Amino acid sequence: MKVHLKLFAGVREITGQQEVEFDVEEGTTAGGLWERLLTDYPKLTPYTEIIQVAVNQDVVDRGVKLRAEDEVAFLPPVSGG
């Protein structure tokens, strides 16, 4: 099944991509998708403990199972002033 991944800030800089489409197996969790992204981009490892996950624009736990056509966003902390 296909899911749509949106990347922001430092995560986007490391991957060089703003949006990516992934084919994942039924039952894949948001955390599992993050682990798959780490396989391709190990420089993302420092974000693992601080990244938030949103599915269809709702912040969720990494254990949430993804469904076909879900929009997943990995949100690094934002700083500003």
N, C-alpha and C positions, 0 to 999 in steps of 0.2 A: 504494500500500500504506500501511497505517496503522502509525505508531509512537507510543509513549507516552513523553512527555517529563516528567521530574520536575525541579523547580527548587528550589534551596536558597539560604538566606542572602541575600546581596546581590542575586543573580540573581532570586530570588523577589520581593524588594522592588521591583526595577526593573520587572519584568513585571507585578507584582500578581497573579501566578498561581502556584499550587503544582504543578499538573499541567496538561498541554496535550496534546491529540492532534493529530498532524500527518499529512497525506497527503503522502507523498514518492514520488518516482519510484524504480523499481528501480535499484540501483547507487548510490544516495545514500550518502555516507559520514557518519560522525559529525561530521566537520569541516564537511561541507556543510550539515548540519542546524544547526550553530552559526552558520554564515554566514547562513543563512535567518533565524534568530532575530535576528541583528544587523540585518537589513533592517527588521524590525518594531520593534526596540528598540535603536537606535544607542547609547544610554547604556551598553550592555553592552560596548562596544568596549574599555575599559580591562581587562576580564577576559580578553581573547583570549589573552594570553601566559601567564596563570597558571591558567586553568581546566583541570581534569582531566575526563575523560570516562569514564563507566562505561556499559557495555551489558550488560543482564541481570545487574547487580550485580558485574561484573568490570571493573576499570579497564583501558582499552584505548587504543590509538593512535587518533588522529583519522582515520586512513586506513581504519579498519575499515568495511566495507560493512554497511549496515543491512539487516535482514530484516523481513518483515511481523510485526507484533505485538511487536517488540523494545521493551524498556523502556530508555530512554536517560536518564541523569542527568548534568547538568553541575554539577561540584563545585568551588566556589571554595575557596581556602585557608581553613582553620579556625584561629582563634586562641583561646587559652583560657589559663587559669591555675590 
